[in-house]
Each structure stands twice: as structure tokens, then as C-alpha cells.
Amino acid sequence: MSSHITIDQRDISYDARAQQAALPVTIHHRDGGTEPSVLVMTPGQVELYAIQLERAIAMRKAEREEAYR
């Protein structure tokens, strides 16, 4: 059983013919093992996650700015 997935520090790829993006990830298992995999996303999913990540970055920035006040 897996415990979590982390994004690998490698470039995402896009297959124009399949209209899918592939993001390399590592699956972490509860027993300590890991295995490489790929998160396959449609263009709509890529756009949604881009928006969500931009919001997370903005929230982090706002928190850091608030901490320095």
C-alpha cells in the first residue's frame, strides 16, 4: 500500500498526439519502498493544477510577508 507520492525533479513532457502531459513521480510505500511512476494529465487537468499551484505559491508568499511584519 502506498503512503504518498512526490514529484521528481525532472521535466514534464507533453505528447501532442495524445494530448497528455506526463509528470515523473515517485510512489512511496508504507514499508519504506519506492517506485518510479508517471502522473498522466489532460490539458484541462494541467491548467487546473497550474491555477491551484499559483494560489499555493501566493498564499505562501503572503504568509512569509506577514511573518516579517
ZALUM-776886 format. One record per residue: residue in one letter; x, y, z of N, C-alpha, C, O, CB in turn. Coordinates in Angstrom, 3 decimals. Glycine has a CB too. Layout:
a | X | Y | Z | X | Y | Z | X | Y | Z | X | Y | Z | X | Y | Z
...
! end
This chain:
m | 0.842 | -1.170 | 0.000 | 0.000 | 0.000 | 0.000 | 0.895 | 1.243 | 0.000 | 1.935 | 1.268 | 0.658 | -0.962 | -0.008 | 1.220
s | 0.489 | 2.248 | -0.727 | 1.295 | 3.466 | -0.811 | 0.903 | 4.448 | 0.289 | -0.235 | 4.461 | 0.761 | 1.137 | 4.124 | -2.192
s | 1.884 | 5.275 | 0.688 | 1.624 | 6.291 | 1.704 | 1.506 | 7.670 | 1.081 | 0.683 | 8.478 | 1.512 | 2.726 | 6.285 | 2.757
h | 2.329 | 7.950 | 0.060 | 2.262 | 9.244 | -0.607 | 3.063 | 9.210 | -1.906 | 3.778 | 8.248 | -2.189 | 2.782 | 10.361 | 0.319
i | 2.929 | 10.278 | -2.685 | 3.626 | 10.406 | -3.966 | 4.339 | 11.747 | -3.970 | 3.777 | 12.760 | -3.552 | 2.635 | 10.284 | -5.184
t | 5.589 | 11.749 | -4.447 | 6.324 | 13.004 | -4.584 | 6.661 | 13.225 | -6.056 | 6.844 | 12.279 | -6.822 | 7.619 | 12.993 | -3.714
i | 6.738 | 14.502 | -6.427 | 7.089 | 14.862 | -7.801 | 8.598 | 14.808 | -7.937 | 9.314 | 15.363 | -7.104 | 6.544 | 16.275 | -8.181
d | 9.089 | 14.150 | -8.972 | 10.522 | 14.079 | -9.231 | 11.009 | 15.419 | -9.786 | 10.238 | 16.158 | -10.397 | 10.848 | 12.926 | -10.218
q | 12.248 | 15.718 | -9.577 | 12.824 | 16.968 | -10.082 | 13.328 | 16.750 | -11.508 | 14.516 | 16.882 | -11.803 | 13.981 | 17.466 | -9.158
r | 12.390 | 16.418 | -12.366 | 12.670 | 16.236 | -13.790 | 11.590 | 16.955 | -14.567 | 10.515 | 17.238 | -14.039 | 12.733 | 14.720 | -14.183
d | 11.880 | 17.248 | -15.815 | 10.938 | 17.996 | -16.638 | 9.691 | 17.195 | -16.984 | 9.735 | 15.978 | -17.167 | 11.613 | 18.447 | -17.903
i | 8.589 | 17.910 | -17.065 | 7.333 | 17.339 | -17.539 | 7.428 | 17.192 | -19.059 | 8.121 | 17.972 | -19.713 | 6.103 | 18.231 | -17.124
s | 6.753 | 16.222 | -19.609 | 6.726 | 16.075 | -21.068 | 5.288 | 16.181 | -21.552 | 4.346 | 15.940 | -20.797 | 7.357 | 14.718 | -21.511
y | 5.134 | 16.543 | -22.810 | 3.798 | 16.679 | -23.396 | 3.754 | 15.927 | -24.707 | 4.605 | 16.121 | -25.576 | 3.424 | 18.169 | -23.610
d | 2.761 | 15.069 | -24.846 | 2.540 | 14.318 | -26.073 | 1.383 | 14.983 | -26.811 | 0.223 | 14.827 | -26.430 | 2.243 | 12.799 | -25.779
a | 1.704 | 15.719 | -27.860 | 0.681 | 16.467 | -28.600 | -0.331 | 15.542 | -29.264 | -1.515 | 15.869 | -29.342 | 1.335 | 17.353 | -29.654
r | 0.124 | 14.398 | -29.737 | -0.804 | 13.469 | -30.399 | -1.822 | 12.907 | -29.421 | -3.005 | 12.798 | -29.744 | -0.035 | 12.324 | -31.056
a | -1.367 | 12.552 | -28.232 | -2.278 | 12.006 | -27.219 | -2.941 | 13.110 | -26.406 | -3.889 | 12.856 | -25.663 | -1.525 | 11.059 | -26.285
q | -2.443 | 14.332 | -26.550 | -2.915 | 15.483 | -25.775 | -2.873 | 15.189 | -24.282 | -3.855 | 15.366 | -23.560 | -4.340 | 15.866 | -26.194
q | -1.686 | 14.729 | -23.837 | -1.480 | 14.413 | -22.432 | -0.111 | 14.908 | -21.990 | 0.855 | 14.877 | -22.753 | -1.618 | 12.897 | -22.183
a | -0.048 | 15.358 | -20.764 | 1.226 | 15.712 | -20.139 | 1.604 | 14.574 | -19.195 | 0.738 | 13.936 | -18.597 | 1.135 | 17.090 | -19.371
a | 2.905 | 14.327 | -19.069 | 3.388 | 13.268 | -18.189 | 4.407 | 13.852 | -17.219 | 5.441 | 14.379 | -17.629 | 4.010 | 12.102 | -19.006
l | 4.104 | 13.752 | -15.934 | 4.955 | 14.297 | -14.887 | 5.580 | 13.134 | -14.120 | 4.856 | 12.335 | -13.526 | 4.148 | 15.235 | -13.931
p | 6.920 | 13.021 | -14.120 | 7.572 | 11.935 | -13.382 | 7.354 | 12.085 | -11.874 | 7.517 | 13.175 | -11.326 | 9.079 | 11.904 | -13.697
v | 6.990 | 11.002 | -11.215 | 6.740 | 10.992 | -9.779 | 7.368 | 9.749 | -9.160 | 7.758 | 8.815 | -9.860 | 5.221 | 11.043 | -9.482
t | 7.456 | 9.759 | -7.842 | 7.889 | 8.578 | -7.102 | 6.782 | 8.197 | -6.135 | 6.281 | 9.036 | -5.387 | 9.234 | 8.836 | -6.345
i | 6.407 | 6.932 | -6.156 | 5.404 | 6.407 | -5.232 | 6.143 | 5.857 | -4.016 | 7.055 | 5.042 | -4.151 | 4.512 | 5.298 | -5.912
h | 5.742 | 6.310 | -2.828 | 6.355 | 5.866 | -1.579 | 5.392 | 4.904 | -0.888 | 4.218 | 5.214 | -0.685 | 6.704 | 7.081 | -0.651
h | 5.913 | 3.736 | -0.532 | 5.094 | 2.714 | 0.118 | 5.289 | 2.754 | 1.631 | 6.317 | 3.218 | 2.124 | 5.440 | 1.317 | -0.428
r | 4.311 | 2.275 | 2.340 | 4.349 | 2.298 | 3.804 | 5.477 | 1.442 | 4.365 | 5.935 | 1.679 | 5.483 | 3.023 | 1.825 | 4.366
d | 5.927 | 0.454 | 3.605 | 7.030 | -0.386 | 4.087 | 8.401 | 0.247 | 3.824 | 9.430 | -0.373 | 4.089 | 6.965 | -1.760 | 3.425
g | 8.416 | 1.488 | 3.300 | 9.670 | 2.189 | 3.050 | 10.166 | 2.082 | 1.616 | 11.091 | 2.796 | 1.228 | 10.715 | 1.669 | 3.964
g | 9.572 | 1.212 | 0.833 | 9.981 | 1.067 | -0.559 | 9.455 | 2.204 | -1.422 | 8.509 | 2.901 | -1.057 | 9.502 | -0.263 | -1.109
t | 10.088 | 2.372 | -2.568 | 9.648 | 3.395 | -3.519 | 9.659 | 2.803 | -4.920 | 10.319 | 1.797 | -5.179 | 10.556 | 4.661 | -3.446
e | 8.927 | 3.436 | -5.810 | 8.968 | 3.041 | -7.217 | 8.657 | 4.253 | -8.085 | 7.815 | 5.080 | -7.736 | 7.966 | 1.885 | -7.503
p | 9.346 | 4.351 | -9.221 | 9.072 | 5.465 | -10.133 | 7.764 | 5.236 | -10.875 | 7.370 | 4.100 | -11.137 | 10.227 | 5.646 | -11.135
s | 7.103 | 6.333 | -11.207 | 5.884 | 6.250 | -11.994 | 5.707 | 7.569 | -12.737 | 6.589 | 8.427 | -12.719 | 4.646 | 5.937 | -11.094
v | 4.577 | 7.717 | -13.377 | 4.280 | 8.923 | -14.143 | 2.835 | 9.327 | -13.860 | 1.934 | 8.488 | -13.867 | 4.512 | 8.695 | -15.677
l | 2.625 | 10.620 | -13.611 | 1.282 | 11.164 | -13.468 | 0.878 | 11.696 | -14.834 | 1.479 | 12.651 | -15.324 | 1.215 | 12.287 | -12.360
v | -0.121 | 11.100 | -15.449 | -0.593 | 11.494 | -16.777 | -1.801 | 12.402 | -16.596 | -2.748 | 12.073 | -15.881 | -0.953 | 10.242 | -17.656
m | -1.746 | 13.571 | -17.270 | -2.802 | 14.572 | -17.112 | -3.289 | 15.073 | -18.462 | -2.519 | 15.175 | -19.417 | -2.304 | 15.747 | -16.268
t | -4.562 | 15.379 | -18.526 | -5.135 | 16.018 | -19.700 | -4.787 | 17.504 | -19.671 | -4.388 | 18.012 | -18.624 | -6.677 | 15.807 | -19.757
p | -4.928 | 18.218 | -20.795 | -4.664 | 19.662 | -20.768 | -5.504 | 20.404 | -19.723 | -5.010 | 21.331 | -19.080 | -4.927 | 20.255 | -22.139
g | -6.746 | 20.013 | -19.553 | -7.599 | 20.647 | -18.551 | -7.082 | 20.443 | -17.141 | -7.127 | 21.357 | -16.318 | -9.004 | 20.114 | -18.655
q | -6.592 | 19.245 | -16.862 | -6.029 | 18.974 | -15.543 | -4.755 | 19.791 | -15.322 | -4.536 | 20.313 | -14.229 | -5.735 | 17.471 | -15.381
v | -3.919 | 19.903 | -16.350 | -2.695 | 20.699 | -16.233 | -3.053 | 22.148 | -15.900 | -2.436 | 22.751 | -15.022 | -1.862 | 20.630 | -17.546
e | -4.039 | 22.705 | -16.591 | -4.449 | 24.083 | -16.333 | -4.999 | 24.246 | -14.922 | -4.675 | 25.220 | -14.241 | -5.495 | 24.524 | -17.353
l | -5.823 | 23.308 | -14.476 | -6.389 | 23.364 | -13.128 | -5.288 | 23.314 | -12.080 | -5.296 | 24.114 | -11.146 | -7.380 | 22.214 | -12.909
y | -4.335 | 22.385 | -12.215 | -3.255 | 22.251 | -11.242 | -2.335 | 23.465 | -11.283 | -1.801 | 23.862 | -10.248 | -2.454 | 20.972 | -11.502
a | -2.141 | 24.058 | -12.449 | -1.326 | 25.272 | -12.554 | -1.975 | 26.397 | -11.745 | -1.289 | 27.123 | -11.026 | -1.153 | 25.697 | -14.045
i | -3.277 | 26.538 | -11.862 | -4.001 | 27.562 | -11.103 | -3.887 | 27.292 | -9.603 | -3.641 | 28.206 | -8.817 | -5.489 | 27.606 | -11.529
q | -4.067 | 26.040 | -9.218 | -4.007 | 25.689 | -7.799 | -2.603 | 25.907 | -7.233 | -2.453 | 26.376 | -6.105 | -4.436 | 24.231 | -7.594
l | -1.579 | 25.568 | -8.013 | -0.208 | 25.773 | -7.551 | 0.130 | 27.255 | -7.461 | 0.833 | 27.671 | -6.540 | 0.776 | 25.070 | -8.482
e | -0.359 | 28.053 | -8.400 | -0.147 | 29.503 | -8.329 | -0.781 | 30.075 | -7.064 | -0.208 | 30.954 | -6.421 | -0.729 | 30.199 | -9.579
r | -1.958 | 29.578 | -6.711 | -2.622 | 30.025 | -5.476 | -1.811 | 29.624 | -4.250 | -1.674 | 30.414 | -3.316 | -4.046 | 29.436 | -5.382
a | -1.274 | 28.409 | -4.240 | -0.466 | 27.941 | -3.113 | 0.796 | 28.788 | -2.972 | 1.193 | 29.118 | -1.855 | -0.094 | 26.455 | -3.292
i | 1.422 | 29.139 | -4.075 | 2.613 | 29.982 | -4.048 | 2.267 | 31.362 | -3.503 | 3.012 | 31.917 | -2.696 | 3.231 | 30.098 | -5.455
a | 1.154 | 31.911 | -3.936 | 0.721 | 33.234 | -3.454 | 0.413 | 33.196 | -1.954 | 0.751 | 34.129 | -1.226 | -0.526 | 33.713 | -4.239
m | -0.229 | 32.119 | -1.495 | -0.537 | 32.002 | -0.068 | 0.749 | 31.904 | 0.751 | 0.858 | 32.522 | 1.810 | -1.433 | 30.771 | 0.196
r | 1.714 | 31.137 | 0.269 | 2.993 | 31.010 | 0.967 | 3.693 | 32.359 | 1.034 | 4.229 | 32.736 | 2.076 | 3.896 | 29.973 | 0.270
k | 3.686 | 33.083 | -0.077 | 4.321 | 34.400 | -0.123 | 3.654 | 35.354 | 0.867 | 4.336 | 36.085 | 1.584 | 4.258 | 34.980 | -1.549
a | 2.326 | 35.346 | 0.905 | 1.593 | 36.207 | 1.832 | 1.903 | 35.841 | 3.281 | 2.057 | 36.728 | 4.120 | 0.084 | 36.107 | 1.573
e | 1.994 | 34.566 | 3.582 | 2.329 | 34.117 | 4.950 | 3.718 | 34.590 | 5.345 | 3.929 | 35.053 | 6.466 | 2.249 | 32.576 | 5.057
r | 4.663 | 34.471 | 4.418 | 6.043 | 34.892 | 4.709 | 6.103 | 36.399 | 4.920 | 6.800 | 36.870 | 5.819 | 6.998 | 34.476 | 3.563
e | 5.384 | 37.158 | 4.104 | 5.370 | 38.606 | 4.248 | 4.733 | 39.008 | 5.574 | 5.185 | 39.952 | 6.222 | 4.622 | 39.253 | 3.081
e | 3.692 | 38.298 | 5.973 | 3.011 | 38.578 | 7.243 | 3.942 | 38.272 | 8.420 | 3.927 | 38.986 | 9.422 | 1.703 | 37.748 | 7.358
a | 4.741 | 37.223 | 8.304 | 5.652 | 36.846 | 9.377 | 6.743 | 37.888 | 9.597 | 7.266 | 38.005 | 10.705 | 6.280 | 35.504 | 9.074
y | 7.090 | 38.640 | 8.570 | 8.154 | 39.651 | 8.677 | 7.623 | 41.014 | 9.106 | 8.399 | 41.963 | 9.221 | 8.877 | 39.787 | 7.347
r | 6.355 | 41.129 | 9.339 | 5.783 | 42.411 | 9.791 | 5.880 | 42.569 | 11.273 | 5.448 | 43.586 | 11.815 | 4.341 | 42.535 | 9.371
! end
